[in-house]
């Protein structure tokens, strides 16, 4: 009988191995990717505006991360902005990307330049962040800590020069790379 | 069959059944698994490498506590082994890569065994900030426990089997662990006339899964020696071992390839074991220390031969 009690005790230890050494309240740096693409209408018009079809692109931040982290967000930050293009065009492109109707960045260069994403981190000479838009981005990210229903409205205006008419299938994409800290208790 | 032998077989059978079903089935993704998914193939290796090292060392520990093997005849033993690998300070932090283009390009932050994750600011562009996750496991010794069954003897050889499923730990933070292992050893001293110590050689294979993302495989070959002095058993050995941890998951990192499928090598390759045990008849008590690139301790109790 004593042997059986000892066995049950030891098996209890087995079943709870390590349970006391898991940190309580550790922060996981969760990737928060906020992407938006804006189509450029095919035809003779060499420009696009935030009122074009498909704009603005409204993104609910909560949809961008694992739902289990939603009520655990403690901090938020961004670490890069990237602009890229899709489709084939021979010429140049320039424009503005907006966040909540506030200019977030301007971009300019040949279409081929943007075939490789142009990054703020890489000190790209083709994109320039705008202080007011960055402040709005930071405000929205901070709001996400307390309001998981927060959304961002992303839009863009710009123009092309060179090849005309505009071929079908062109778009300009902005990618905001951010992180949130989720506290796991 | 003697009554005491009959009782022993019943206890062993009870233990085997309880241990085999001690764990739970599949569970939802745990905090550890979700944390790993924030890393890409390049960045996750530093965060998780200590697990490969320490689990790799744990799973090869405690296989023997006596090199004596009967030349023939049926024997059955059941052990419960608790083992732990020492977490060194160097395993609590690693040099991580910042996102491409970030200045600084690397930074020192917590591994899974570390404290707070480090936050860095880009030194060239104001406002850009990046951070590593905090450590999840806070311990100086990374433990594991496993029951094992030893069956002999045939031509001076015996077979060791171990299996356990440990349920999710820490309120679903650490995933279900499932381990099984098998080993065969053969008496060498039976070929040496009046050998002053018992000698044996063994080969062992282990498989180990942590949740759905981490999968370990390992093998070890060892040479064992022991000397019994009344109830005292002194034992030890040397071993060559290899362990590999495969990680497979889909990363949420937008800057990298989604599919992560990497294999990390456990750092422990050789181990030197010294141990002591007490033979109290049907009950054995033993403990040993294992030295290699990872220091590991194991101890346990055994029933039967």
Interface residues (C-beta under 8 A of the other chain):
Chain A: X3 X4 X6 X7 X10 X11 X13 X14 X15 X16 X17 X18 X19 X21 X22 X23 X26 X27 X28 X29 X30 X31 X33 X35 X65 X66 X68 X69 X75 X77 X78 X79 X80 X119 X120 X121 X122 X123 X129 X134 X138 X175 X177 X179 X181 X184
Chain B: X11 X14 X15 X18 X19 X22 X23 X31 X34 X35 X37 X38 X80 X82 X99 X100 X101 X102 X116 X117 X122 X124 X125 X127 X128 X129 X130 X131 X132 X133 X134 X135 X136 X137 X138 X139 X142 X143 X144 X145 X146 X147 X164 X166 X167 X169 X170 X173 X174 X252 X253 X254 X255 X301 X303
